[in-house]
Amino acid sequence: MRVVSLAEAKNNLKAVFDSVYVDFEYVVIHRKNDENIVGSF
């Protein structure tokens, strides 16, 4: 499982999506003062 900030996800969107879709990795996007987002396929 990988945790990234929202800013990092925005700056590296393709790499984050590739981690989820190609590598089947769970990615948690941490949003300050809001709920986190978890992605997996």
PQR file of N, CA, C, O and H, with PARSE charges and radii, in Angstrom:
ATOM      1  N   MET A   1       0.844  -1.167   0.000 -0.4000 1.5000
ATOM      2  CA  MET A   1       0.000   0.000   0.000 -0.0000 2.0000
ATOM      3  C   MET A   1       0.891   1.232   0.000  0.5500 1.7000
ATOM      4  O   MET A   1       1.895   1.302   0.709 -0.5500 1.4000
ATOM      5  N   ARG A   2       0.501   2.182  -0.801 -0.4000 1.5000
ATOM      6  CA  ARG A   2       1.270   3.416  -0.932 -0.0000 2.0000
ATOM      7  C   ARG A   2       0.390   4.587  -0.522  0.5500 1.7000
ATOM      8  O   ARG A   2      -0.784   4.631  -0.891 -0.5500 1.4000
ATOM      9  H   ARG A   2      -0.315   2.124  -1.377  0.4000 1.0000
ATOM     10  N   VAL A   3       0.932   5.536   0.232 -0.4000 1.5000
ATOM     11  CA  VAL A   3       0.205   6.727   0.650 -0.0000 2.0000
ATOM     12  C   VAL A   3       0.875   7.938   0.016  0.5500 1.7000
ATOM     13  O   VAL A   3       2.082   8.138   0.150 -0.5500 1.4000
ATOM     14  H   VAL A   3       1.886   5.500   0.532  0.4000 1.0000
ATOM     15  N   VAL A   4       0.076   8.740  -0.676 -0.4000 1.5000
ATOM     16  CA  VAL A   4       0.592   9.960  -1.300 -0.0000 2.0000
ATOM     17  C   VAL A   4      -0.302  11.122  -0.910  0.5500 1.7000
ATOM     18  O   VAL A   4      -1.483  10.939  -0.614 -0.5500 1.4000
ATOM     19  H   VAL A   4      -0.905   8.578  -0.785  0.4000 1.0000
ATOM     20  N   SER A   5       0.264  12.308  -0.911 -0.4000 1.5000
ATOM     21  CA  SER A   5      -0.535  13.494  -0.645 -0.0000 2.0000
ATOM     22  C   SER A   5      -1.326  13.858  -1.897  0.5500 1.7000
ATOM     23  O   SER A   5      -1.015  13.390  -2.992 -0.5500 1.4000
ATOM     24  H   SER A   5       1.223  12.456  -1.151  0.4000 1.0000
ATOM     25  N   LEU A   6      -2.325  14.675  -1.733 -0.4000 1.5000
ATOM     26  CA  LEU A   6      -3.118  15.114  -2.873 -0.0000 2.0000
ATOM     27  C   LEU A   6      -2.252  15.888  -3.858  0.5500 1.7000
ATOM     28  O   LEU A   6      -2.404  15.733  -5.070 -0.5500 1.4000
ATOM     29  H   LEU A   6      -2.577  15.054  -0.843  0.4000 1.0000
ATOM     30  N   ALA A   7      -1.348  16.717  -3.352 -0.4000 1.5000
ATOM     31  CA  ALA A   7      -0.448  17.478  -4.227 -0.0000 2.0000
ATOM     32  C   ALA A   7       0.451  16.552  -5.033  0.5500 1.7000
ATOM     33  O   ALA A   7       0.654  16.769  -6.227 -0.5500 1.4000
ATOM     34  H   ALA A   7      -1.225  16.843  -2.367  0.4000 1.0000
ATOM     35  N   GLU A   8       0.992  15.522  -4.390 -0.4000 1.5000
ATOM     36  CA  GLU A   8       1.845  14.558  -5.096 -0.0000 2.0000
ATOM     37  C   GLU A   8       1.043  13.807  -6.151  0.5500 1.7000
ATOM     38  O   GLU A   8       1.540  13.558  -7.249 -0.5500 1.4000
ATOM     39  H   GLU A   8       0.827  15.345  -3.420  0.4000 1.0000
ATOM     40  N   ALA A   9      -0.194  13.446  -5.825 -0.4000 1.5000
ATOM     41  CA  ALA A   9      -1.049  12.748  -6.786 -0.0000 2.0000
ATOM     42  C   ALA A   9      -1.328  13.632  -7.995  0.5500 1.7000
ATOM     43  O   ALA A   9      -1.318  13.155  -9.130 -0.5500 1.4000
ATOM     44  H   ALA A   9      -0.597  13.649  -4.933  0.4000 1.0000
ATOM     45  N   LYS A  10      -1.574  14.902  -7.762 -0.4000 1.5000
ATOM     46  CA  LYS A  10      -1.828  15.829  -8.875 -0.0000 2.0000
ATOM     47  C   LYS A  10      -0.596  15.979  -9.757  0.5500 1.7000
ATOM     48  O   LYS A  10      -0.703  16.017 -10.982 -0.5500 1.4000
ATOM     49  H   LYS A  10      -1.582  15.289  -6.840  0.4000 1.0000
ATOM     50  N   ASN A  11       0.571  16.063  -9.133 -0.4000 1.5000
ATOM     51  CA  ASN A  11       1.812  16.269  -9.877 -0.0000 2.0000
ATOM     52  C   ASN A  11       2.278  15.012 -10.609  0.5500 1.7000
ATOM     53  O   ASN A  11       3.018  15.105 -11.589 -0.5500 1.4000
ATOM     54  H   ASN A  11       0.658  16.032  -8.137  0.4000 1.0000
ATOM     55  N   ASN A  12       1.854  13.848 -10.147 -0.4000 1.5000
ATOM     56  CA  ASN A  12       2.298  12.569 -10.724 -0.0000 2.0000
ATOM     57  C   ASN A  12       1.106  11.679 -11.047  0.5500 1.7000
ATOM     58  O   ASN A  12       1.132  10.482 -10.761 -0.5500 1.4000
ATOM     59  H   ASN A  12       1.253  13.772  -9.351  0.4000 1.0000
ATOM     60  N   LEU A  13       0.077  12.243 -11.631 -0.4000 1.5000
ATOM     61  CA  LEU A  13      -1.173  11.524 -11.823 -0.0000 2.0000
ATOM     62  C   LEU A  13      -0.996  10.243 -12.628  0.5500 1.7000
ATOM     63  O   LEU A  13      -1.542   9.206 -12.251 -0.5500 1.4000
ATOM     64  H   LEU A  13       0.056  13.216 -11.863  0.4000 1.0000
ATOM     65  N   LYS A  14      -0.253  10.289 -13.715 -0.4000 1.5000
ATOM     66  CA  LYS A  14      -0.059   9.088 -14.532 -0.0000 2.0000
ATOM     67  C   LYS A  14       0.643   7.995 -13.732  0.5500 1.7000
ATOM     68  O   LYS A  14       0.241   6.832 -13.785 -0.5500 1.4000
ATOM     69  H   LYS A  14       0.191  11.131 -14.021  0.4000 1.0000
ATOM     70  N   ALA A  15       1.675   8.354 -13.002 -0.4000 1.5000
ATOM     71  CA  ALA A  15       2.416   7.371 -12.210 -0.0000 2.0000
ATOM     72  C   ALA A  15       1.533   6.756 -11.122  0.5500 1.7000
ATOM     73  O   ALA A  15       1.616   5.556 -10.859 -0.5500 1.4000
ATOM     74  H   ALA A  15       2.002   9.298 -12.958  0.4000 1.0000
ATOM     75  N   VAL A  16       0.698   7.567 -10.496 -0.4000 1.5000
ATOM     76  CA  VAL A  16      -0.206   7.055  -9.459 -0.0000 2.0000
ATOM     77  C   VAL A  16      -1.215   6.099 -10.082  0.5500 1.7000
ATOM     78  O   VAL A  16      -1.451   5.016  -9.547 -0.5500 1.4000
ATOM     79  H   VAL A  16       0.630   8.542 -10.710  0.4000 1.0000
ATOM     80  N   PHE A  17      -1.811   6.487 -11.205 -0.4000 1.5000
ATOM     81  CA  PHE A  17      -2.766   5.610 -11.880 -0.0000 2.0000
ATOM     82  C   PHE A  17      -2.097   4.319 -12.332  0.5500 1.7000
ATOM     83  O   PHE A  17      -2.682   3.242 -12.212 -0.5500 1.4000
ATOM     84  H   PHE A  17      -1.619   7.367 -11.639  0.4000 1.0000
ATOM     85  N   ASP A  18      -0.877   4.418 -12.849 -0.4000 1.5000
ATOM     86  CA  ASP A  18      -0.148   3.219 -13.271 -0.0000 2.0000
ATOM     87  C   ASP A  18       0.096   2.281 -12.086  0.5500 1.7000
ATOM     88  O   ASP A  18      -0.003   1.063 -12.232 -0.5500 1.4000
ATOM     89  H   ASP A  18      -0.402   5.292 -12.946  0.4000 1.0000
ATOM     90  N   SER A  19       0.408   2.832 -10.933 -0.4000 1.5000
ATOM     91  CA  SER A  19       0.615   2.012  -9.737 -0.0000 2.0000
ATOM     92  C   SER A  19      -0.624   1.197  -9.413  0.5500 1.7000
ATOM     93  O   SER A  19      -0.539   0.029  -9.032 -0.5500 1.4000
ATOM     94  H   SER A  19       0.488   3.822 -10.814  0.4000 1.0000
ATOM     95  N   VAL A  20      -1.777   1.836  -9.571 -0.4000 1.5000
ATOM     96  CA  VAL A  20      -3.034   1.159  -9.254 -0.0000 2.0000
ATOM     97  C   VAL A  20      -3.404   0.180 -10.352  0.5500 1.7000
ATOM     98  O   VAL A  20      -3.692  -0.984 -10.071 -0.5500 1.4000
ATOM     99  H   VAL A  20      -1.845   2.784  -9.880  0.4000 1.0000
ATOM    100  N   TYR A  21      -3.402   0.629 -11.585 -0.4000 1.5000
ATOM    101  CA  TYR A  21      -3.928  -0.171 -12.690 -0.0000 2.0000
ATOM    102  C   TYR A  21      -2.953  -1.238 -13.183  0.5500 1.7000
ATOM    103  O   TYR A  21      -3.344  -2.385 -13.400 -0.5500 1.4000
ATOM    104  H   TYR A  21      -3.168   1.574 -11.813  0.4000 1.0000
ATOM    105  N   VAL A  22      -1.704  -0.869 -13.357 -0.4000 1.5000
ATOM    106  CA  VAL A  22      -0.710  -1.800 -13.916 -0.0000 2.0000
ATOM    107  C   VAL A  22      -0.121  -2.700 -12.837  0.5500 1.7000
ATOM    108  O   VAL A  22      -0.003  -3.909 -13.033 -0.5500 1.4000
ATOM    109  H   VAL A  22      -1.386   0.063 -13.180  0.4000 1.0000
ATOM    110  N   ASP A  23       0.247  -2.120 -11.705 -0.4000 1.5000
ATOM    111  CA  ASP A  23       0.930  -2.864 -10.649 -0.0000 2.0000
ATOM    112  C   ASP A  23      -0.023  -3.436  -9.597  0.5500 1.7000
ATOM    113  O   ASP A  23       0.419  -4.119  -8.673 -0.5500 1.4000
ATOM    114  H   ASP A  23       0.151  -1.138 -11.546  0.4000 1.0000
ATOM    115  N   PHE A  24      -1.324  -3.163  -9.727 -0.4000 1.5000
ATOM    116  CA  PHE A  24      -2.332  -3.647  -8.785 -0.0000 2.0000
ATOM    117  C   PHE A  24      -2.012  -3.248  -7.345  0.5500 1.7000
ATOM    118  O   PHE A  24      -2.237  -4.019  -6.412 -0.5500 1.4000
ATOM    119  H   PHE A  24      -1.683  -2.608 -10.478  0.4000 1.0000
ATOM    120  N   GLU A  25      -1.491  -2.048  -7.180 -0.4000 1.5000
ATOM    121  CA  GLU A  25      -1.108  -1.544  -5.867 -0.0000 2.0000
ATOM    122  C   GLU A  25      -2.231  -0.673  -5.305  0.5500 1.7000
ATOM    123  O   GLU A  25      -2.831   0.121  -6.029 -0.5500 1.4000
ATOM    124  H   GLU A  25      -1.309  -1.422  -7.938  0.4000 1.0000
ATOM    125  N   TYR A  26      -2.510  -0.827  -4.014 -0.4000 1.5000
ATOM    126  CA  TYR A  26      -3.452   0.073  -3.360 -0.0000 2.0000
ATOM    127  C   TYR A  26      -2.758   1.412  -3.153  0.5500 1.7000
ATOM    128  O   TYR A  26      -1.615   1.463  -2.698 -0.5500 1.4000
ATOM    129  H   TYR A  26      -2.022  -1.472  -3.425  0.4000 1.0000
ATOM    130  N   VAL A  27      -3.446   2.482  -3.485 -0.4000 1.5000
ATOM    131  CA  VAL A  27      -2.906   3.821  -3.275 -0.0000 2.0000
ATOM    132  C   VAL A  27      -3.912   4.617  -2.453  0.5500 1.7000
ATOM    133  O   VAL A  27      -5.089   4.697  -2.805 -0.5500 1.4000
ATOM    134  H   VAL A  27      -4.374   2.440  -3.854  0.4000 1.0000
ATOM    135  N   VAL A  28      -3.445   5.201  -1.365 -0.4000 1.5000
ATOM    136  CA  VAL A  28      -4.265   6.076  -0.539 -0.0000 2.0000
ATOM    137  C   VAL A  28      -3.814   7.498  -0.817  0.5500 1.7000
ATOM    138  O   VAL A  28      -2.637   7.829  -0.673 -0.5500 1.4000
ATOM    139  H   VAL A  28      -2.489   5.137  -1.079  0.4000 1.0000
ATOM    140  N   ILE A  29      -4.760   8.332  -1.216 -0.4000 1.5000
ATOM    141  CA  ILE A  29      -4.458   9.749  -1.421 -0.0000 2.0000
ATOM    142  C   ILE A  29      -4.936  10.480  -0.175  0.5500 1.7000
ATOM    143  O   ILE A  29      -6.129  10.529   0.124 -0.5500 1.4000
ATOM    144  H   ILE A  29      -5.716   8.062  -1.333  0.4000 1.0000
ATOM    145  N   HIS A  30      -3.974  11.046   0.541 -0.4000 1.5000
ATOM    146  CA  HIS A  30      -4.263  11.739   1.794 -0.0000 2.0000
ATOM    147  C   HIS A  30      -4.679  13.180   1.486  0.5500 1.7000
ATOM    148  O   HIS A  30      -3.938  13.940   0.863 -0.5500 1.4000
ATOM    149  H   HIS A  30      -3.005  11.007   0.298  0.4000 1.0000
ATOM    150  N   ARG A  31      -5.878  13.530   1.939 -0.4000 1.5000
ATOM    151  CA  ARG A  31      -6.379  14.890   1.747 -0.0000 2.0000
ATOM    152  C   ARG A  31      -6.435  15.580   3.098  0.5500 1.7000
ATOM    153  O   ARG A  31      -7.152  15.143   3.999 -0.5500 1.4000
ATOM    154  H   ARG A  31      -6.480  12.912   2.445  0.4000 1.0000
ATOM    155  N   LYS A  32      -5.688  16.642   3.235 -0.4000 1.5000
ATOM    156  CA  LYS A  32      -5.620  17.387   4.488 -0.0000 2.0000
ATOM    157  C   LYS A  32      -7.004  17.924   4.848  0.5500 1.7000
ATOM    158  O   LYS A  32      -7.677  18.542   4.022 -0.5500 1.4000
ATOM    159  H   LYS A  32      -5.105  16.997   2.503  0.4000 1.0000
ATOM    160  N   ASN A  33      -7.418  17.682   6.088 -0.4000 1.5000
ATOM    161  CA  ASN A  33      -8.708  18.143   6.602 -0.0000 2.0000
ATOM    162  C   ASN A  33      -9.899  17.565   5.859  0.5500 1.7000
ATOM    163  O   ASN A  33     -10.963  18.184   5.834 -0.5500 1.4000
ATOM    164  H   ASN A  33      -6.872  17.180   6.759  0.4000 1.0000
ATOM    165  N   ASP A  34      -9.752  16.409   5.262 -0.4000 1.5000
ATOM    166  CA  ASP A  34     -10.853  15.751   4.559 -0.0000 2.0000
ATOM    167  C   ASP A  34     -10.598  14.246   4.586  0.5500 1.7000
ATOM    168  O   ASP A  34      -9.539  13.799   5.026 -0.5500 1.4000
ATOM    169  H   ASP A  34      -8.888  15.906   5.283  0.4000 1.0000
ATOM    170  N   GLU A  35     -11.561  13.475   4.119 -0.4000 1.5000
ATOM    171  CA  GLU A  35     -11.381  12.026   4.113 -0.0000 2.0000
ATOM    172  C   GLU A  35     -10.403  11.605   3.022  0.5500 1.7000
ATOM    173  O   GLU A  35     -10.289  12.259   1.985 -0.5500 1.4000
ATOM    174  H   GLU A  35     -12.422  13.837   3.761  0.4000 1.0000
ATOM    175  N   ASN A  36      -9.704  10.508   3.271 -0.4000 1.5000
ATOM    176  CA  ASN A  36      -8.748   9.972   2.308 -0.0000 2.0000
ATOM    177  C   ASN A  36      -9.476   9.232   1.196  0.5500 1.7000
ATOM    178  O   ASN A  36     -10.636   8.846   1.340 -0.5500 1.4000
ATOM    179  H   ASN A  36      -9.797   9.977   4.114  0.4000 1.0000
ATOM    180  N   ILE A  37      -8.774   9.044   0.088 -0.4000 1.5000
ATOM    181  CA  ILE A  37      -9.293   8.315  -1.069 -0.0000 2.0000
ATOM    182  C   ILE A  37      -8.443   7.065  -1.220  0.5500 1.7000
ATOM    183  O   ILE A  37      -7.216   7.145  -1.151 -0.5500 1.4000
ATOM    184  H   ILE A  37      -7.832   9.358  -0.029  0.4000 1.0000
ATOM    185  N   VAL A  38      -9.064   5.917  -1.425 -0.4000 1.5000
ATOM    186  CA  VAL A  38      -8.340   4.677  -1.644 -0.0000 2.0000
ATOM    187  C   VAL A  38      -8.655   4.179  -3.033  0.5500 1.7000
ATOM    188  O   VAL A  38      -9.820   4.097  -3.423 -0.5500 1.4000
ATOM    189  H   VAL A  38     -10.061   5.852  -1.481  0.4000 1.0000
ATOM    190  N   GLY A  39      -7.597   3.838  -3.795 -0.4000 1.5000
ATOM    191  CA  GLY A  39      -7.813   3.362  -5.144 -0.0000 2.0000
ATOM    192  C   GLY A  39      -7.241   1.985  -5.342  0.5500 1.7000
ATOM    193  O   GLY A  39      -6.120   1.691  -4.926 -0.5500 1.4000
ATOM    194  H   GLY A  39      -6.651   3.904  -3.478  0.4000 1.0000
ATOM    195  N   SER A  40      -8.032   1.138  -5.990 -0.4000 1.5000
ATOM    196  CA  SER A  40      -7.564  -0.179  -6.398 -0.0000 2.0000
ATOM    197  C   SER A  40      -8.506  -0.687  -7.476  0.5500 1.7000
ATOM    198  O   SER A  40      -9.672  -0.293  -7.528 -0.5500 1.4000
ATOM    199  H   SER A  40      -8.943   1.377  -6.327  0.4000 1.0000
ATOM    200  N   PHE A  41      -7.999  -1.562  -8.336 -0.4000 1.5000
ATOM    201  CA  PHE A  41      -8.833  -2.144  -9.381 -0.0000 2.0000
ATOM    202  C   PHE A  41      -8.871  -3.638  -9.212  0.5500 1.7000
ATOM    203  O   PHE A  41      -9.523  -4.331  -9.994 -0.5500 1.4000
ATOM    204  H   PHE A  41      -7.052  -1.881  -8.293  0.4000 1.0000
TER
END
